[in-house]
């Protein structure tokens, strides 16, 4: 009987030890889990995507890089909208409900380039509404690794095509085709360049030795002296101008010219003001309508008189248009010229006076 009691007590101690071990393990799991532990308050949000790119149950949900929950379920919907074909139900910590609003951007990401897929939440401008428990929000479509690989294949194909084209161009250049090929394969261009360099060297040598205009300019000391003398003269003129000597100096330093110009402008303004008010003859000419009418009438009368003259009316019209007066005048002048000629030839003929009484 005592042996049976001893065995039962041993078994009880083992059971208590196992129970204490499980309790300690649960407490350790709770503290290791931290805020995402089993006893943290949660709320559920459903997000719709067109594709989830390998999201599985239990995948992490990140908010600005911080884990705020897990994916509780992934299912295909029967909704007709192409952007709502997959529903991802997320279990989020309740403390982030005031942060994750309806204007937040939810997308599918991955840990590393080929790592596990996660749900990433980026906060919006903060103008949205709080998503209630069981609420829904539309997710943003994102490219998957297959699209990235496909794009990489396209880039590689383009690089291969570019490499083939570069190789073809290199082959043509080596064959001496085109301008670049001729430059690399033919010696004529090198010979021309070499001859040009030689000519340039001779030109420099001739310039340094003195023949020619450029050489003279570079080696003649007298040219430098003349230039220096010219610079000194210009400097002297500038100094005299700055000191107020001469006409230009007075124009630059004497304020009386400016004063005279200012006074002239003031007088012109006064004169124009008097003209605008109608003072004086010019003012009346610019503002009196009667003068305009008189000038208009006079112009019309002059036009009529000119028209009458053109039609040979009146004495002036006949004088201008009748050729008979011109002919008579011409004959009279011709007779006077003959008379003056005869007078100069034989003056006594005209100066002799005969007296007869009977």
C-alpha positions in Angstrom: 0.0 0.0 0.0 2.9 2.4 0.8 4.6 1.4 -2.4 1.4 2.4 -4.4 1.3 5.8 -2.7 5.0 6.5 -3.5 4.4 5.6 -7.2 1.4 7.9 -7.5 3.3 10.8 -6.0 6.2 10.3 -8.5 3.8 10.3 -11.4 2.1 13.5 -10.0 5.5 15.3 -9.8 6.2 14.4 -13.4 2.9 15.7 -14.5 3.4 18.9 -12.6 6.8 19.3 -14.2 5.3 18.8 -17.7 2.5 21.3 -16.9 5.0 23.9 -15.7 7.1 23.4 -18.8 4.2 24.0 -21.1 3.2 27.1 -19.1 6.7 28.5 -19.4 6.8 27.7 -23.1 3.5 29.5 -23.6 4.8 32.5 -21.7 8.0 32.5 -23.8 6.0 32.4 -27.0 3.8 35.3 -25.8 6.8 37.5 -25.0 8.7 36.5 -28.2 5.6 37.4 -30.3 5.5 40.8 -28.6 2.7 43.1 -29.9 1.9 40.5 -32.7 1.3 37.8 -30.1 -1.9 35.7 -29.7 -3.5 38.1 -27.2 -3.1 41.3 -29.2 -6.4 42.8 -30.3 -7.0 42.3 -34.1 -9.4 43.6 -36.7 -10.0 42.2 -40.3 -9.6 44.1 -43.6 -10.2 42.6 -47.0 -8.1 43.8 -50.0 -8.9 43.1 -53.6 -6.2 42.5 -56.3 -6.0 41.4 -59.9 -3.2 39.0 -59.0 -1.5 38.2 -55.7 1.9 36.9 -57.0 2.2 34.0 -54.7 0.7 35.4 -51.4 -0.1 32.6 -49.0 -1.9 32.3 -45.7 0.2 33.6 -42.9 2.2 36.0 -45.1 3.3 39.2 -43.3 1.6 42.5 -43.7 4.0 45.5 -43.6 3.1 49.2 -42.9 6.0 51.4 -43.9 8.4 48.4 -43.3 6.9 47.4 -39.9 5.0 44.2 -39.4 1.4 45.0 -38.4 -0.4 41.7 -39.2 -0.7 38.6 -41.3 -2.7 37.3 -44.2 -5.5 35.1 -42.8 -7.0 33.8 -46.1 -6.6 34.2 -49.9 -9.5 33.3 -52.3 -10.6 33.9 -55.8 -13.8 35.9 -56.1 -16.6 35.7 -58.6 -16.8 39.5 -59.1 -16.8 40.7 -62.7 -14.3 43.5 -62.2 -10.8 42.4 -63.4 -9.1 44.3 -60.6 -11.2 42.5 -57.9 -10.5 38.9 -59.0 -8.6 37.9 -55.8 -9.6 38.8 -52.2 -6.9 38.8 -49.5 -8.2 38.9 -46.0 -5.7 40.5 -43.5 -5.7 40.3 -39.8 -4.2 43.6 -38.5 -3.3 44.9 -35.1 -6.1 47.1 -33.8 -3.7 49.8 -32.7 -3.0 50.6 -36.4 -6.7 51.1 -37.3 -6.4 54.9 -37.0 -3.4 54.9 -39.3 -4.5 52.6 -42.1 -7.1 54.8 -43.8 -9.1 54.4 -47.0 -6.6 56.4 -49.0 -3.7 54.1 -48.1 -2.0 52.3 -51.0 -1.8 48.5 -50.6 0.4 46.5 -53.0 2.2 43.1 -53.3 5.9 43.1 -52.5 8.6 40.7 -51.7 11.4 40.3 -49.2 14.4 40.6 -51.5 14.3 40.0 -55.2 13.4 36.3 -55.0 12.1 36.2 -51.4 8.6 35.5 -49.9 5.7 37.7 -51.0 4.2 40.1 -48.5 1.5 42.7 -48.4 2.8 46.3 -48.2 0.8 49.2 -47.0 1.8 52.8 -47.7 0.0 55.6 -45.9 -1.8 58.2 -48.0 -2.2 61.9 -47.4 -4.4 61.2 -44.3 -7.7 62.5 -45.9 -9.4 59.1 -46.0 -11.7 57.4 -43.6 -11.0 54.8 -41.0 -11.6 51.2 -42.3 -14.0 49.4 -40.0 -13.6 45.8 -38.9 -14.6 43.6 -41.9 -14.2 46.5 -44.3 -12.6 46.4 -47.7 -10.1 48.4 -49.7 -8.9 48.2 -53.3 -5.3 47.1 -53.7 -2.9 48.4 -56.4 -1.6 46.1 -59.1 2.1 45.5 -59.1 4.5 43.7 -61.4 5.7 40.3 -60.5 9.0 38.6 -60.9 7.9 37.0 -64.1 7.3 40.4 -65.6 10.7 41.5 -64.5 12.3 38.4 -66.0 10.4 39.0 -69.2 11.5 42.6 -69.3 15.1 41.4 -68.7 14.8 39.0 -71.5 13.7 41.8 -73.8 16.7 43.9 -72.7 19.1 41.0 -73.3 17.6 40.4 -76.8 18.0 44.1 -77.6 21.6 44.0 -76.3 22.3 40.9 -78.5 20.8 42.7 -81.5 22.9 45.8 -80.7 26.0 43.6 -80.3 25.4 42.1 -83.7 25.0 45.6 -85.3 28.2 46.8 -83.6 30.1 43.7 -84.8 28.8 44.3 -88.4 29.9 47.9 -88.3 33.3 46.9 -86.9 33.7 44.4 -89.7 32.8 47.0 -92.3 35.3 49.5 -90.8 38.0 46.9 -90.8 37.2 46.2 -94.5 37.8 49.8 -95.3 34.2 50.8 -96.0 32.9 54.3 -95.3 34.8 57.3 -94.2 35.9 55.9 -90.9 37.1 52.7 -92.6 39.2 54.6 -95.1 40.6 56.8 -92.3 41.7 53.6 -90.4 43.0 51.6 -93.4 44.3 54.0 -96.1 47.6 55.8 -95.6 46.6 58.8 -97.8 44.8 60.5 -95.0 47.9 60.0 -92.8 50.1 61.4 -95.5 47.9 64.5 -95.9 47.8 65.1 -92.2 51.6 64.6 -92.0 52.1 67.1 -94.8 49.7 69.6 -93.1 51.7 69.3 -89.9 54.9 69.8 -91.8 53.5 72.9 -93.5 52.3 74.2 -90.1 55.8 73.7 -88.7 57.4 75.6 -91.6 54.9 78.4 -91.1 55.7 78.6 -87.4 59.4 78.6 -88.2 58.9 81.4 -90.8 56.9 83.3 -88.3 59.6 83.1 -85.7 62.4 84.0 -88.1 60.7 87.2 -89.2 59.8 87.1 -92.9 56.3 88.1 -93.9 53.8 90.3 -92.1 53.1 88.1 -89.1 56.8 87.6 -88.5 57.5 91.3 -88.7 54.6 91.9 -86.3 56.1 89.4 -83.9 59.8 90.4 -84.1 59.7 94.1 -84.9 60.3 96.1 -81.7 59.3 99.3 -83.4 55.7 98.1 -83.8 55.5 97.4 -80.1 56.9 100.9 -79.4 54.4 102.5 -81.7 51.5 100.6 -80.1 52.8 101.5 -76.7 53.0 105.2 -77.8 49.4 105.0 -79.1 48.1 103.5 -75.9 49.8 106.3 -73.9 48.2 108.9 -76.2 44.8 107.3 -75.8 45.4 107.2 -72.0 46.4 110.9 -72.1 43.2 111.8 -74.0 41.1 109.9 -71.6 42.7 111.6 -68.7 42.1 115.0 -70.3 38.5 114.1 -71.0 38.0 112.9 -67.4 39.5 116.2 -66.1 37.0 118.2 -68.2 39.3 119.6 -70.9 38.0 120.1 -74.4 34.5 119.8 -75.8 34.0 116.1 -74.9 35.4 116.7 -71.4 32.9 119.5 -70.8 30.1 117.4 -72.1 31.0 114.7 -69.6 31.7 116.9 -66.6 29.9 120.1 -67.1 26.3 120.0 -65.8 25.3 123.2 -67.6 24.7 121.2 -70.8 22.3 118.9 -68.9 20.7 122.0 -67.3 20.2 123.6 -70.7 18.8 120.5 -72.1 16.4 120.2 -69.2 15.4 123.8 -69.6 14.8 123.2 -73.3 12.6 120.2 -72.5 10.6 122.3 -70.0 10.1 125.0 -72.5 9.0 122.5 -75.1 6.5 121.1 -72.7 5.2 124.6 -71.9 5.0 125.3 -75.6 3.1 122.1 -76.3 0.8 122.8 -73.4 0.0 126.2 -74.8 -0.6 124.7 -78.2 -3.0 122.1 -76.7 -4.9 124.8 -75.0 -5.3 126.7 -78.3 -3.1 129.7 -77.5 -1.2 131.5 -80.2 -1.4 131.0 -84.0 -0.2 127.3 -83.9 -2.7 126.6 -81.1 -5.5 128.0 -83.2 -4.3 126.1 -86.3 -4.4 122.8 -84.3 -7.7 123.4 -82.6 -9.8 125.8 -84.7 -12.2 123.9 -87.1 -12.9 127.2 -89.1 -9.3 127.2 -90.2 -9.6 123.7 -91.5 -12.8 124.6 -93.4 -11.0 127.7 -94.9 -8.1 125.6 -96.0 -10.4 123.0 -97.4 -12.3 125.7 -99.4 -9.0 127.3 -100.5 -7.7 123.9 -101.6 -10.9 123.3 -103.6 -10.7 126.7 -105.3 -7.0 126.2 -106.2 -7.9 122.7 -107.6 -10.7 124.3 -109.7 -8.3 127.1 -110.9 -5.7 124.5 -111.9 -8.3 122.6 -113.8 -9.4 125.7 -115.6 -5.8 126.5 -116.5 -5.4 123.0 -117.8 -8.4 123.5 -120.0 -6.9 126.8 -121.4 -9.5 129.0 -119.8 -8.5 132.5 -119.0 -5.3 134.5 -119.7 -3.1 132.2 -117.6 -4.5 129.1 -119.3 -3.9 130.5 -122.8 -0.4 131.6 -121.8 0.4 128.1 -120.6 -1.4 126.0 -123.2 -1.4 128.3 -126.4 1.7 127.7 -128.5 1.2 130.9 -130.5 2.4 133.0 -127.6 5.5 130.8 -127.4 6.1 131.1 -131.2 5.6 134.9 -131.1 7.9 135.3 -128.1 10.5 133.0 -129.8 10.3 135.1 -133.0 10.7 138.4 -131.1 13.7 137.1 -129.2 15.2 135.9 -132.5 14.6 139.3 -134.1 16.2 141.0 -131.1 19.2 138.7 -131.3 19.6 139.5 -135.1 19.3 143.2 -134.3 22.0 143.0 -131.6 24.2 141.0 -134.0 23.9 143.6 -136.8 24.5 146.4 -134.2 27.7 144.8 -133.1 28.8 144.2 -136.7 28.2 147.8 -137.9 27.3 150.2 -135.1 27.6 153.3 -137.3 24.8 152.1 -139.4 22.5 152.5 -136.4 24.1 155.6 -134.9 24.2 157.8 -138.1 21.6 160.6 -138.0 20.6 162.3 -141.3 19.0 165.7 -141.2 17.1 167.0 -144.2 15.3 170.3 -144.3 14.1 170.2 -147.8 
